[in-house]
Amino acid sequence: MTRVAVPVIVIIWLVIGAIAAGQRGYYDGSNDNCNSIGTTLVTIVAGPLNYVGVNAEVECPEAPEPSE
């Protein structure tokens, strides 16, 4: 593989993941919280795996409330 091929493959991989996130409606912005942002990013990184059954979801832990 040439030096150019690896970055091109990575870019194509991420573009496919971004398309998958768009098809799932993750860019609508109506629910911007840790869970939705994390799920969007993981979907982008998963790339073409989204089309073979991977459905990555992120659940963020609840932050403790500050004491008074």
N, C-alpha and C positions, 0 to 999 in steps of 0.2 A: 504494500500500500504506500502511496506517496504521502508526502506531508500535507497535501491539500485535501486528500480524501477523508481523513478522520474528522477535521472540523466541518466539512460539508455534510458528512453523515450525521454528526451531532446536531447541526442546524436543521436538517431535514427531519430528524427524530423529534426535536422540540416543536417544529412547525406542525407536524402531525398531531402531537399532543395538544397544542393550542387549538387546532381545529376541533379535536374531540371535545375539549372543554367548552368551546363555543356551541357545539351541537347539543351538549347537555344543558346549556343555558346558564353556565357559571359566570358569565360576564354581565348579567343583567344588573348587578349592583344593588339589588333590593335587600340583601341580607349580608352586609359586610361585617362578619365577625371572624373569630379565630377558626372556627370549623369550616366555614365556606371558603375563606382564603387559603387555608391549608389544603383542602380538598382540591381546589383549583390548581394549586401549584403541583401537587402530587399527580394529578391527571396530566398536566403538561409534561412532567418528567417521565411518566409512564409511556408517553408517545404512542407508537403503534400497538402496544400491548392492550390499549383500550378497546381495540377492535377484535381481540381474541378472547374477551371475557373478563379482563381485569377491570374491577370497579373500585378503585382506591378511594377511601374516605378517611378523613382525619377527624378525630374527636379530641378537642382540647380539654384539659382538666379545668374545673371551676377554680377560680382564684378565691382565696379566703377573703372574707370581709374584714376590713380593718377594725380593730377594737376601739371602743370610745374612751 
